[in-house]
């Protein structure tokens, strides 16, 4: 059995929870060592400390790590458009503001937007969204090291608006009387909400293991796409603290799951380069070859 150290998040739409709930790894001769983190930047730090072989992570924190000299690359996709904006009922949706970004954001002047960790894809997207309207001095963004703390802040009345994953949207709707005010496809189309990132050492020395992983990752992605109800039951049984209807609702918020790396996925990722540089997260202009290694998805035709 080949041991594989995998960094993952509590994000329930990642295939990690499908793979944890099946025996697919065992049958493939892989012994997974799962390690849970609060956000993408924490996974980057674990890569820096040589604690991981691969990780489930948004591409912006990956790019920040690469800029800092970390030898990692994205070897597979996972999901696109995984950032949503939610707010309490008194606020208007973007659509109700006639899709006027400035008019929409002005209603949050003087408020604080809760967000997963600094450098996460959600953080980069919302800061850029605010910056585009020149309202960065009027709207604060508060980063939470663990995104799971955000619903509690909303329930306690500390926060009225937040950005995060589809999971956050469903939790907030169920327990915090909140609603989606910007759907995933409107914040940043085709954004690489997560991909599979591997160390250069794994890429060069253990390509067969990575190919097996990607094969199972795509199998799990296809399971989510084609048999959503059964996938929801499996994830609910694996996590144990939520029900299948919750998972099913979460999948429906943003339903684009694939291990493939499309041209749109790459193009959206490269749009982040200038934004990350403007926000001060990276120091140089990264190129596609610095971020992606497509040999594995090309082999599968994904």
Order of alpha helices (4+ residues) and beta strands (2+ residues): beta-alpha-alpha-beta-alpha-beta-alpha-beta-beta-alpha-beta-alpha-beta-alpha-beta-alpha-beta-alpha-beta-alpha-alpha-alpha-alpha-alpha-alpha-alpha
